[in-house]
Every structure is written in C-alpha cells, then in structure tokens.
Amino acid sequence: MKDIARFLSGFKSFQRTYFCEDNELFANLNEAQHPKVLVIACSDSRVDPALLLGVEPGDIFVVRNVANLVPPYETSPGRHGVSAALEYAVKILKVEHVIVLGHSCCGGIEALMAPDREALGEFIAPWVTIAEPALRGVADTLTHKNGELRQRACEQASVLISLENLLTFPWLRDRVANGGVYLHGWYFDMRKGELLSYLPETGSFEPLVPRCDMSSK
C-alpha cells in the first residue's frame, strides 16, 4: 500500500501543477492533442521517455512494449497494437518525427539472447523474435566477445531492425520519402547516463548527449 499512497501523492502534485495553479495547458489539450513526435520505447520501468526527455503532457505520442520493437507491416487478422498506434500517429496525428528509443540492460533483448528462450513465457518468446536478425548479426560477428558487449550490440542492432520495419508500412515509407517524417534511432546508456543516436554516415551509434562531466562541478 505504500507504493499506492506514493502514487496518489504524486498525482496530487501533478494536479496542483496542471489543474490548480495553471490549467491552461489541459484546457487546450481537452480539445485535441498535437504531438509532433512519436517515441517507440521499451516497457522497462527505468526508461520512461517522458521522464528521460523532460517533456510536458501532449508533447510526445508514446508506444511502449518489450524491447521497443516494431513488427513488420502485415495485414493478417490479429490484434496489431503497435501497428495501430503507428497508424494513428502517422495518419491521424501526422507526427513529423519517429524515434525508436532503445536502452542498455534491456530484459527483452536478454530474453532474445537466452538459450532457453521458450521457457520465458508464451508471449515473450515469440514477440522478441522480431529482433532475431539482430541476434544473428551479433552471433556472426561478435562470437568471442563478452556477454555484456554482445548484449549492447544486440540492443543497438534491434533499434535498426525496428527502423527497417517502420519502412515496411507503405503510408509511412511514402511520408519519409517525401520529407514529411524523419526517423531516428536513439539508445539510452543507463550505465554512463548518456544518449546516443545512430548515424547512417558512420554506421554507428554516436553520443547525442554525452555523459555528465563531473570534473566541472
């Protein structure tokens, strides 16, 4: 019950900020939302994109799932939650940027790399196979590296798989080709506290916001 009480206290703080002291923001948001950015992030409790990016309500449209994965476009019957959110963001909200936000220490990628993956659950195992091409690439090139380095490489490669899968959606591919939407592959390094971005020119993830310089404090 302590956690629930803390959540209620947190909501009261939110309420004071946005409804008691200044209700203009939500007065406008009640009419409609107009986010310019879609963030596809992991469900991991440590990587809330709103917290990481310091945004206000209404600034970003967010899809969160295990390992921040995007499945390829398909029209087979089923409940395509990620695809539905992507369609809404691109076609209805007309976002201008799509960010795939990966992170270190990802349990979903750890599950993908586990030798006994099928024992992890009836839903987790088939879901993370979306990133299997990333796993194969790491297995081919980093066989003799330590586990931490291989997982980091797989986490980053899975971001690229999701970017590739985004382009299998015809209505998104067209908007990207026309310059209406820009795709970004970001990676949050929890160990170093820095944000990296994939640069096609170098084929690698480079610091977008480097780690804190503690020596300057």
C-alpha positions as CSV (number, residue, x, y, z in Angstrom):
1,M,0.0,0.0,0.0
2,K,3.0,2.3,0.4
3,D,3.5,2.4,-3.3
4,I,-0.2,3.2,-3.9
5,A,0.0,6.1,-1.4
6,R,3.1,7.4,-3.1
7,F,1.3,7.3,-6.5
8,L,-1.7,9.2,-5.1
9,S,0.7,11.8,-3.6
10,G,2.4,12.0,-7.0
11,F,-1.0,12.6,-8.7
12,K,-1.8,15.4,-6.2
13,S,1.4,17.1,-7.2
14,F,0.6,16.7,-10.9
15,Q,-2.9,18.0,-10.1
16,R,-1.6,21.1,-8.3
17,T,0.8,21.9,-11.2
18,Y,-1.6,21.4,-14.1
19,F,-5.1,21.9,-12.7
20,C,-4.8,24.1,-9.6
21,E,-2.0,26.5,-10.4
22,D,-2.3,26.6,-14.2
23,N,-5.0,24.8,-16.1
24,E,-4.3,26.5,-19.5
25,L,-2.3,23.5,-20.8
26,F,-5.0,20.9,-20.2
27,A,-7.8,23.4,-21.2
28,N,-6.1,23.2,-24.6
29,L,-5.4,19.5,-24.5
30,N,-9.0,18.8,-23.7
31,E,-9.8,20.0,-27.3
32,A,-7.2,17.9,-29.1
33,Q,-3.6,16.6,-29.0
34,H,-1.0,17.8,-31.5
35,P,2.3,16.0,-30.7
36,K,4.9,16.2,-33.4
37,V,6.9,13.2,-32.2
38,L,6.2,9.5,-31.8
39,V,8.5,7.7,-29.4
40,I,8.6,3.9,-29.6
41,A,10.2,2.9,-26.3
42,C,10.6,-0.1,-24.0
43,S,8.2,-1.0,-21.2
44,D,11.1,-1.2,-18.8
45,S,10.3,0.8,-15.7
46,R,13.7,2.6,-15.8
47,V,13.3,4.2,-19.2
48,D,10.2,6.3,-19.2
49,P,10.6,8.5,-22.3
50,A,8.6,11.4,-20.8
51,L,11.0,11.5,-17.8
52,L,14.1,11.0,-19.9
53,L,13.3,13.7,-22.3
54,G,11.7,16.1,-19.8
55,V,8.6,16.8,-21.8
56,E,5.2,18.2,-21.0
57,P,1.8,16.4,-21.4
58,G,0.9,16.5,-25.1
59,D,4.5,16.8,-26.4
60,I,5.0,13.1,-27.4
61,F,2.9,10.2,-28.5
62,V,4.3,7.1,-27.0
63,V,4.2,3.4,-27.8
64,R,5.9,1.1,-25.2
65,N,6.5,-2.6,-25.5
66,V,9.0,-5.2,-24.6
67,A,12.4,-4.2,-26.2
68,N,10.9,-1.2,-28.1
69,L,10.2,-3.4,-31.1
70,V,8.3,-2.6,-34.3
71,P,6.9,-5.6,-36.2
72,P,6.9,-5.6,-40.0
73,Y,3.8,-4.5,-41.8
74,E,1.2,-7.2,-42.2
75,T,-2.5,-7.3,-42.8
76,S,-3.2,-10.8,-41.4
77,P,-6.1,-11.0,-38.9
78,G,-5.0,-10.2,-35.3
79,R,-4.6,-7.5,-32.7
80,H,-1.8,-5.4,-34.1
81,G,-1.3,-2.9,-31.2
82,V,2.0,-1.4,-32.3
83,S,0.8,-1.1,-35.9
84,A,-2.5,0.6,-34.8
85,A,-0.6,3.1,-32.7
86,L,1.8,3.8,-35.5
87,E,-1.1,4.3,-38.0
88,Y,-2.8,6.7,-35.6
89,A,0.4,8.7,-35.1
90,V,1.3,8.9,-38.7
91,K,-2.1,9.2,-40.4
92,I,-4.3,11.0,-37.8
93,L,-1.8,13.0,-35.7
94,K,0.6,13.5,-38.6
95,V,3.7,13.4,-36.5
96,E,6.9,14.7,-38.1
97,H,9.5,12.5,-36.2
98,V,9.5,8.9,-35.1
99,I,12.1,7.9,-32.5
100,V,12.9,4.3,-31.7
101,L,14.4,4.6,-28.2
102,G,16.5,1.6,-27.2
103,H,18.4,1.2,-24.0
104,S,21.1,-0.8,-22.2
105,C,20.4,-3.6,-19.7
106,C,17.2,-4.4,-21.7
107,G,15.4,-7.5,-20.3
108,G,13.7,-8.1,-23.6
109,I,17.0,-8.4,-25.5
110,E,18.3,-10.5,-22.7
111,A,15.4,-12.8,-23.3
112,L,16.1,-12.8,-27.0
113,M,19.7,-14.0,-26.3
114,A,18.7,-16.6,-23.7
115,P,19.5,-20.2,-24.8
116,D,16.2,-21.3,-23.1
117,R,14.1,-18.5,-24.6
118,E,11.0,-20.6,-25.0
119,A,10.9,-21.2,-21.2
120,L,10.4,-17.5,-20.6
121,G,6.7,-17.4,-21.4
122,E,4.1,-18.0,-24.1
123,F,4.1,-14.3,-25.3
124,I,7.6,-13.0,-24.6
125,A,9.4,-15.6,-26.7
126,P,7.5,-15.1,-29.9
127,W,7.5,-11.3,-29.5
128,V,11.2,-10.9,-29.2
129,T,11.8,-13.0,-32.3
130,I,11.1,-9.7,-34.2
131,A,14.7,-8.8,-33.4
132,E,16.2,-12.2,-34.4
133,P,18.1,-10.7,-37.4
134,A,20.0,-8.5,-34.8
135,L,20.8,-11.6,-32.8
136,R,22.1,-13.4,-35.9
137,G,24.3,-10.5,-36.8
138,V,25.8,-10.4,-33.4
139,A,26.4,-14.1,-33.4
140,D,28.2,-13.9,-36.7
141,T,30.5,-11.0,-35.8
142,L,31.0,-11.0,-32.0
143,T,31.1,-14.7,-31.1
144,H,34.2,-14.3,-28.9
145,K,33.3,-11.1,-27.2
146,N,32.0,-11.0,-23.6
147,G,28.2,-11.2,-22.9
148,E,27.8,-7.5,-21.9
149,L,29.3,-6.3,-25.2
150,R,27.3,-8.7,-27.2
151,Q,24.1,-7.7,-25.5
152,R,24.8,-4.0,-26.1
153,A,25.5,-4.7,-29.8
154,C,22.2,-6.7,-30.0
155,E,20.3,-3.9,-28.2
156,Q,21.6,-1.3,-30.7
157,A,21.1,-3.6,-33.7
158,S,17.5,-4.2,-32.7
159,V,16.9,-0.5,-32.9
160,L,18.0,-0.7,-36.5
161,I,15.7,-3.7,-37.1
162,S,12.7,-1.6,-35.8
163,L,13.7,1.3,-38.1
164,E,13.8,-1.1,-41.1
165,N,10.4,-2.5,-40.1
166,L,9.0,1.0,-39.9
167,L,9.7,1.4,-43.6
168,T,7.7,-1.7,-44.5
169,F,4.5,0.4,-43.7
170,P,3.6,1.9,-47.1
171,W,2.0,5.1,-45.8
172,L,5.0,5.8,-43.5
173,R,7.5,5.0,-46.2
174,D,5.8,7.4,-48.5
175,R,5.9,10.2,-45.9
176,V,9.6,9.5,-45.2
177,A,10.4,9.6,-48.9
178,N,8.5,13.0,-49.2
179,G,10.3,14.5,-46.2
180,G,7.2,14.6,-44.1
181,V,8.6,12.3,-41.4
182,Y,12.1,11.8,-40.1
183,L,13.2,8.5,-38.4
184,H,15.6,8.4,-35.5
185,G,17.4,5.6,-33.8
186,W,18.4,6.5,-30.2
187,Y,20.0,4.5,-27.4
188,F,20.0,5.4,-23.7
189,D,23.1,4.1,-22.0
190,M,22.0,3.7,-18.3
191,R,25.5,2.8,-17.1
192,K,27.0,6.0,-18.5
193,G,23.9,8.3,-18.4
194,E,24.3,9.3,-22.0
195,L,22.1,9.3,-25.1
196,L,23.4,8.1,-28.4
197,S,22.0,8.4,-31.9
198,Y,22.5,6.2,-34.9
199,L,24.4,7.9,-37.7
200,P,24.0,6.3,-41.1
201,E,27.1,8.1,-42.3
202,T,29.3,6.2,-39.9
203,G,27.1,3.2,-39.4
204,S,27.4,3.5,-35.6
205,F,25.8,5.0,-32.5
206,E,27.4,8.2,-31.5
207,P,26.8,10.4,-28.4
208,L,24.0,12.8,-28.9
209,V,24.1,14.0,-25.3
210,P,27.3,12.8,-23.7
211,R,27.8,11.7,-20.1
212,C,28.0,14.3,-17.3
213,D,31.4,15.9,-16.8
214,M,31.6,15.6,-13.0
215,S,35.0,17.2,-13.0
216,S,33.4,20.6,-14.0
217,K,31.3,20.6,-10.8
